[in-house]
Amino acid sequence: MILQERIEELGSGILTIDNSKVTLIGFTCPERLNDYYIKNIQCFFSMGVYDLEPLDFSFINDDTLFIVNDKNANKTFKYQFELLKKDTVKYKNENKFLSKVYKIRKCTYTHKYNYKDAEISLLFDTKKDLIKYFKNRFNNDLTF
């Protein structure tokens, strides 16, 4: 199993990147991660070592928490997306009327906005950029 797939399955996790390897400690939920990280309770769900690959945290589930300790860059990153809206948009594409279920989320730590549907997940620096993308893609206004 590749690392990206494993991250998308977990309820939360701590990744430590060291050279070309990633150690992933997985948890069923953010509360267990906090118990492990803050209280030192050994309550992890899984542990594994993976080859380093490009990672996209915009695909993680709503409210899951990931902490990334990058020893190569000597930095720590956190990702957790809060659901702002889940809805269906109806739009016209090549003379066909279609609909798509989508989510709008915001990262608690990076403050970036996330558009996510069944096929794609995109990050935006500002709410304005996200609204512009939505209008161009679906010819519909986005409010949240």
C-alpha positions as CSV (number, residue, x, y, z in Angstrom):
1,M,0.0,0.0,0.0
2,I,1.4,3.4,-0.9
3,L,1.6,6.2,1.7
4,Q,-1.0,8.5,0.1
5,E,-3.6,5.7,0.2
6,R,-2.8,4.9,3.8
7,I,-3.1,8.6,4.9
8,E,-6.5,8.8,3.2
9,E,-7.8,5.8,5.2
10,L,-6.7,6.9,8.6
11,G,-8.6,9.0,11.2
12,S,-5.4,10.9,12.0
13,G,-1.7,10.5,12.0
14,I,1.8,11.6,12.7
15,L,4.4,11.5,9.9
16,T,8.1,11.9,10.4
17,I,10.1,12.5,7.3
18,D,13.7,11.7,7.5
19,N,15.8,11.7,4.3
20,S,13.9,9.3,1.9
21,K,11.8,7.5,4.5
22,V,8.5,8.4,6.2
23,T,7.4,6.9,9.5
24,L,3.7,7.0,9.9
25,I,1.9,6.4,13.2
26,G,-1.8,6.1,12.5
27,F,-4.8,6.7,14.8
28,T,-8.5,6.1,14.5
29,C,-9.4,9.8,15.4
30,P,-7.8,13.1,16.4
31,E,-8.5,12.5,20.1
32,R,-6.3,9.3,20.1
33,L,-3.5,11.3,18.3
34,N,-3.7,14.0,21.0
35,D,-3.6,11.3,23.8
36,Y,-0.5,9.8,22.2
37,Y,1.2,13.2,21.4
38,I,0.4,15.1,24.5
39,K,-0.2,12.4,27.2
40,N,2.2,9.8,25.8
41,I,-0.5,7.1,25.9
42,Q,0.4,4.2,23.5
43,C,-3.0,4.2,21.7
44,F,-1.9,4.2,18.1
45,F,-3.8,2.1,15.5
46,S,-1.0,1.3,13.1
47,M,2.7,2.1,12.5
48,G,4.7,1.8,9.3
49,V,7.7,3.0,7.3
50,Y,7.2,4.1,3.7
51,D,9.3,5.5,0.9
52,L,9.0,9.3,0.6
53,E,6.6,10.3,-2.1
54,P,4.8,13.5,-3.0
55,L,1.8,13.9,-0.6
56,D,-1.5,15.7,-1.0
57,F,-3.2,16.3,2.3
58,S,-6.2,17.9,0.6
59,F,-7.6,14.4,0.2
60,I,-7.8,13.6,3.9
61,N,-11.2,13.1,5.5
62,D,-13.1,15.9,7.2
63,D,-11.8,16.7,10.7
64,T,-8.9,14.2,10.6
65,L,-5.6,15.6,11.9
66,F,-2.2,15.0,10.5
67,I,1.1,16.3,12.0
68,V,4.1,16.2,9.7
69,N,7.5,16.5,11.2
70,D,9.9,17.1,8.4
71,K,13.4,16.6,9.7
72,N,14.9,17.4,6.2
73,A,13.4,20.9,6.4
74,N,13.4,21.1,10.2
75,K,9.7,22.1,10.2
76,T,6.4,20.8,11.5
77,F,3.2,21.1,9.5
78,K,-0.4,20.4,10.6
79,Y,-3.5,19.6,8.4
80,Q,-7.1,19.4,9.5
81,F,-10.0,20.3,7.3
82,E,-13.2,21.6,8.8
83,L,-16.3,21.1,6.6
84,L,-18.0,24.4,5.7
85,K,-20.5,23.2,3.2
86,K,-21.7,20.0,1.4
87,D,-24.1,20.4,-1.4
88,T,-25.0,19.5,-5.0
89,V,-24.4,21.8,-8.0
90,K,-26.3,21.5,-11.2
91,Y,-24.5,22.6,-14.4
92,K,-24.5,22.3,-18.1
93,N,-21.6,20.6,-19.9
94,E,-21.6,20.0,-23.7
95,N,-25.4,20.4,-24.0
96,K,-25.9,17.9,-21.1
97,F,-27.3,18.8,-17.7
98,L,-25.2,17.2,-14.9
99,S,-25.0,17.4,-11.2
100,K,-22.1,16.9,-8.8
101,V,-21.9,16.6,-5.0
102,Y,-19.1,18.7,-3.6
103,K,-17.6,19.8,-0.3
104,I,-16.1,23.2,0.7
105,R,-13.6,22.9,3.6
106,K,-11.1,25.1,5.3
107,C,-7.8,24.0,6.9
108,T,-7.6,24.9,10.5
109,Y,-3.8,25.4,10.4
110,T,-3.0,26.7,6.9
111,H,-6.3,28.6,6.5
112,K,-6.5,27.5,2.9
113,Y,-9.9,26.7,1.3
114,N,-10.5,23.3,-0.3
115,Y,-13.0,22.3,-3.0
116,K,-13.4,18.6,-3.1
117,D,-15.7,16.3,-5.2
118,A,-15.5,12.6,-6.2
119,E,-12.8,13.2,-8.7
120,I,-10.7,16.2,-7.6
121,S,-9.5,18.1,-4.5
122,L,-8.2,21.6,-5.0
123,L,-6.7,24.1,-2.5
124,F,-7.2,27.9,-2.7
125,D,-5.3,30.6,-0.8
126,T,-8.5,32.8,-0.5
127,K,-12.2,32.4,-0.4
128,K,-12.4,34.8,-3.3
129,D,-10.2,32.5,-5.4
130,L,-12.4,29.5,-4.6
131,I,-15.6,31.4,-5.5
132,K,-14.0,32.5,-8.8
133,Y,-13.1,28.9,-9.6
134,F,-16.6,27.7,-8.8
135,K,-18.2,30.3,-11.0
136,N,-15.9,29.6,-14.0
137,R,-16.3,25.8,-13.7
138,F,-20.0,25.5,-13.1
139,N,-21.4,29.0,-14.0
140,N,-23.0,29.1,-10.6
141,D,-22.5,31.3,-7.5
142,L,-21.0,29.8,-4.4
143,T,-22.1,30.9,-1.0
144,F,-21.1,29.6,2.4
